[in-house]
Amino acid sequence: MDELLEEVFLRFPPDDPVLLLRAALVCKRWCRIISDPGFRRRFRELHRTPPSKASSTTSE
């Protein structure tokens, strides 16, 4: 069941961190899931912005 909750929390929009904070306040179980370093790492990896094409091209 925790895996399912984690998958739901991973889909929260990264531009509104208050949503994760509010979810963490619901109960100890949710707080434990959201506070877990593994969850936080996965959240950052899932929502990181890809490098722009302009920064990856070289001018000759």
Chimera marker file (.cmm) of the C-alpha trace (Angstrom):
<marker_set name="trace">
<marker id="1" x="0.000" y="0.000" z="0.000" r="1" g="1" b="0" radius="0.5"/>
<marker id="2" x="2.880" y="2.390" z="0.738" r="1" g="1" b="0" radius="0.5"/>
<marker id="3" x="4.182" y="1.864" z="-2.792" r="1" g="1" b="0" radius="0.5"/>
<marker id="4" x="0.836" y="2.975" z="-4.217" r="1" g="1" b="0" radius="0.5"/>
<marker id="5" x="0.792" y="6.101" z="-2.056" r="1" g="1" b="0" radius="0.5"/>
<marker id="6" x="4.361" y="6.869" z="-3.073" r="1" g="1" b="0" radius="0.5"/>
<marker id="7" x="3.415" y="6.622" z="-6.752" r="1" g="1" b="0" radius="0.5"/>
<marker id="8" x="0.542" y="9.058" z="-6.156" r="1" g="1" b="0" radius="0.5"/>
<marker id="9" x="2.779" y="11.506" z="-4.275" r="1" g="1" b="0" radius="0.5"/>
<marker id="10" x="5.409" y="11.334" z="-7.017" r="1" g="1" b="0" radius="0.5"/>
<marker id="11" x="2.860" y="12.774" z="-9.425" r="1" g="1" b="0" radius="0.5"/>
<marker id="12" x="2.249" y="15.908" z="-7.380" r="1" g="1" b="0" radius="0.5"/>
<marker id="13" x="3.309" y="18.975" z="-9.357" r="1" g="1" b="0" radius="0.5"/>
<marker id="14" x="6.817" y="20.111" z="-8.408" r="1" g="1" b="0" radius="0.5"/>
<marker id="15" x="5.940" y="23.797" z="-8.754" r="1" g="1" b="0" radius="0.5"/>
<marker id="16" x="3.660" y="23.657" z="-5.667" r="1" g="1" b="0" radius="0.5"/>
<marker id="17" x="5.657" y="22.118" z="-2.779" r="1" g="1" b="0" radius="0.5"/>
<marker id="18" x="2.896" y="23.093" z="-0.343" r="1" g="1" b="0" radius="0.5"/>
<marker id="19" x="0.885" y="20.115" z="-1.619" r="1" g="1" b="0" radius="0.5"/>
<marker id="20" x="3.521" y="17.672" z="-0.381" r="1" g="1" b="0" radius="0.5"/>
<marker id="21" x="3.755" y="19.513" z="2.927" r="1" g="1" b="0" radius="0.5"/>
<marker id="22" x="-0.002" y="19.334" z="3.412" r="1" g="1" b="0" radius="0.5"/>
<marker id="23" x="-0.042" y="15.650" z="2.509" r="1" g="1" b="0" radius="0.5"/>
<marker id="24" x="2.734" y="15.002" z="5.039" r="1" g="1" b="0" radius="0.5"/>
<marker id="25" x="0.567" y="16.575" z="7.742" r="1" g="1" b="0" radius="0.5"/>
<marker id="26" x="-2.352" y="14.197" z="7.137" r="1" g="1" b="0" radius="0.5"/>
<marker id="27" x="-0.936" y="11.316" z="9.164" r="1" g="1" b="0" radius="0.5"/>
<marker id="28" x="2.328" y="9.808" z="10.375" r="1" g="1" b="0" radius="0.5"/>
<marker id="29" x="2.317" y="7.192" z="7.628" r="1" g="1" b="0" radius="0.5"/>
<marker id="30" x="2.103" y="9.776" z="4.843" r="1" g="1" b="0" radius="0.5"/>
<marker id="31" x="4.735" y="11.902" z="6.564" r="1" g="1" b="0" radius="0.5"/>
<marker id="32" x="7.074" y="8.897" z="6.743" r="1" g="1" b="0" radius="0.5"/>
<marker id="33" x="6.613" y="8.184" z="3.024" r="1" g="1" b="0" radius="0.5"/>
<marker id="34" x="7.159" y="11.799" z="1.939" r="1" g="1" b="0" radius="0.5"/>
<marker id="35" x="10.094" y="12.314" z="4.328" r="1" g="1" b="0" radius="0.5"/>
<marker id="36" x="11.912" y="9.196" z="3.151" r="1" g="1" b="0" radius="0.5"/>
<marker id="37" x="15.199" y="10.087" z="1.394" r="1" g="1" b="0" radius="0.5"/>
<marker id="38" x="14.454" y="7.545" z="-1.337" r="1" g="1" b="0" radius="0.5"/>
<marker id="39" x="11.127" y="9.204" z="-2.096" r="1" g="1" b="0" radius="0.5"/>
<marker id="40" x="12.699" y="12.648" z="-2.171" r="1" g="1" b="0" radius="0.5"/>
<marker id="41" x="15.413" y="11.433" z="-4.547" r="1" g="1" b="0" radius="0.5"/>
<marker id="42" x="12.860" y="9.836" z="-6.880" r="1" g="1" b="0" radius="0.5"/>
<marker id="43" x="10.715" y="13.002" z="-6.788" r="1" g="1" b="0" radius="0.5"/>
<marker id="44" x="13.687" y="15.171" z="-7.797" r="1" g="1" b="0" radius="0.5"/>
<marker id="45" x="14.729" y="12.753" z="-10.550" r="1" g="1" b="0" radius="0.5"/>
<marker id="46" x="11.204" y="12.519" z="-11.950" r="1" g="1" b="0" radius="0.5"/>
<marker id="47" x="10.646" y="16.265" z="-12.002" r="1" g="1" b="0" radius="0.5"/>
<marker id="48" x="14.034" y="17.611" z="-12.962" r="1" g="1" b="0" radius="0.5"/>
<marker id="49" x="14.011" y="19.702" z="-16.083" r="1" g="1" b="0" radius="0.5"/>
<marker id="50" x="15.897" y="18.290" z="-19.047" r="1" g="1" b="0" radius="0.5"/>
<marker id="51" x="18.847" y="20.363" z="-20.249" r="1" g="1" b="0" radius="0.5"/>
<marker id="52" x="17.891" y="22.826" z="-22.931" r="1" g="1" b="0" radius="0.5"/>
<marker id="53" x="19.092" y="22.181" z="-26.455" r="1" g="1" b="0" radius="0.5"/>
<marker id="54" x="20.733" y="25.595" z="-26.547" r="1" g="1" b="0" radius="0.5"/>
<marker id="55" x="23.101" y="24.666" z="-23.730" r="1" g="1" b="0" radius="0.5"/>
<marker id="56" x="24.062" y="21.352" z="-25.307" r="1" g="1" b="0" radius="0.5"/>
<marker id="57" x="25.030" y="22.705" z="-28.714" r="1" g="1" b="0" radius="0.5"/>
<marker id="58" x="28.492" y="23.987" z="-29.422" r="1" g="1" b="0" radius="0.5"/>
<marker id="59" x="29.206" y="26.939" z="-31.630" r="1" g="1" b="0" radius="0.5"/>
<marker id="60" x="31.934" y="26.525" z="-34.182" r="1" g="1" b="0" radius="0.5"/>
<link id1="1" id2="2" r="1" g="1" b="0" radius="0.2"/>
<link id1="2" id2="3" r="1" g="1" b="0" radius="0.2"/>
<link id1="3" id2="4" r="1" g="1" b="0" radius="0.2"/>
<link id1="4" id2="5" r="1" g="1" b="0" radius="0.2"/>
<link id1="5" id2="6" r="1" g="1" b="0" radius="0.2"/>
<link id1="6" id2="7" r="1" g="1" b="0" radius="0.2"/>
<link id1="7" id2="8" r="1" g="1" b="0" radius="0.2"/>
<link id1="8" id2="9" r="1" g="1" b="0" radius="0.2"/>
<link id1="9" id2="10" r="1" g="1" b="0" radius="0.2"/>
<link id1="10" id2="11" r="1" g="1" b="0" radius="0.2"/>
<link id1="11" id2="12" r="1" g="1" b="0" radius="0.2"/>
<link id1="12" id2="13" r="1" g="1" b="0" radius="0.2"/>
<link id1="13" id2="14" r="1" g="1" b="0" radius="0.2"/>
<link id1="14" id2="15" r="1" g="1" b="0" radius="0.2"/>
<link id1="15" id2="16" r="1" g="1" b="0" radius="0.2"/>
<link id1="16" id2="17" r="1" g="1" b="0" radius="0.2"/>
<link id1="17" id2="18" r="1" g="1" b="0" radius="0.2"/>
<link id1="18" id2="19" r="1" g="1" b="0" radius="0.2"/>
<link id1="19" id2="20" r="1" g="1" b="0" radius="0.2"/>
<link id1="20" id2="21" r="1" g="1" b="0" radius="0.2"/>
<link id1="21" id2="22" r="1" g="1" b="0" radius="0.2"/>
<link id1="22" id2="23" r="1" g="1" b="0" radius="0.2"/>
<link id1="23" id2="24" r="1" g="1" b="0" radius="0.2"/>
<link id1="24" id2="25" r="1" g="1" b="0" radius="0.2"/>
<link id1="25" id2="26" r="1" g="1" b="0" radius="0.2"/>
<link id1="26" id2="27" r="1" g="1" b="0" radius="0.2"/>
<link id1="27" id2="28" r="1" g="1" b="0" radius="0.2"/>
<link id1="28" id2="29" r="1" g="1" b="0" radius="0.2"/>
<link id1="29" id2="30" r="1" g="1" b="0" radius="0.2"/>
<link id1="30" id2="31" r="1" g="1" b="0" radius="0.2"/>
<link id1="31" id2="32" r="1" g="1" b="0" radius="0.2"/>
<link id1="32" id2="33" r="1" g="1" b="0" radius="0.2"/>
<link id1="33" id2="34" r="1" g="1" b="0" radius="0.2"/>
<link id1="34" id2="35" r="1" g="1" b="0" radius="0.2"/>
<link id1="35" id2="36" r="1" g="1" b="0" radius="0.2"/>
<link id1="36" id2="37" r="1" g="1" b="0" radius="0.2"/>
<link id1="37" id2="38" r="1" g="1" b="0" radius="0.2"/>
<link id1="38" id2="39" r="1" g="1" b="0" radius="0.2"/>
<link id1="39" id2="40" r="1" g="1" b="0" radius="0.2"/>
<link id1="40" id2="41" r="1" g="1" b="0" radius="0.2"/>
<link id1="41" id2="42" r="1" g="1" b="0" radius="0.2"/>
<link id1="42" id2="43" r="1" g="1" b="0" radius="0.2"/>
<link id1="43" id2="44" r="1" g="1" b="0" radius="0.2"/>
<link id1="44" id2="45" r="1" g="1" b="0" radius="0.2"/>
<link id1="45" id2="46" r="1" g="1" b="0" radius="0.2"/>
<link id1="46" id2="47" r="1" g="1" b="0" radius="0.2"/>
<link id1="47" id2="48" r="1" g="1" b="0" radius="0.2"/>
<link id1="48" id2="49" r="1" g="1" b="0" radius="0.2"/>
<link id1="49" id2="50" r="1" g="1" b="0" radius="0.2"/>
<link id1="50" id2="51" r="1" g="1" b="0" radius="0.2"/>
<link id1="51" id2="52" r="1" g="1" b="0" radius="0.2"/>
<link id1="52" id2="53" r="1" g="1" b="0" radius="0.2"/>
<link id1="53" id2="54" r="1" g="1" b="0" radius="0.2"/>
<link id1="54" id2="55" r="1" g="1" b="0" radius="0.2"/>
<link id1="55" id2="56" r="1" g="1" b="0" radius="0.2"/>
<link id1="56" id2="57" r="1" g="1" b="0" radius="0.2"/>
<link id1="57" id2="58" r="1" g="1" b="0" radius="0.2"/>
<link id1="58" id2="59" r="1" g="1" b="0" radius="0.2"/>
<link id1="59" id2="60" r="1" g="1" b="0" radius="0.2"/>
</marker_set>
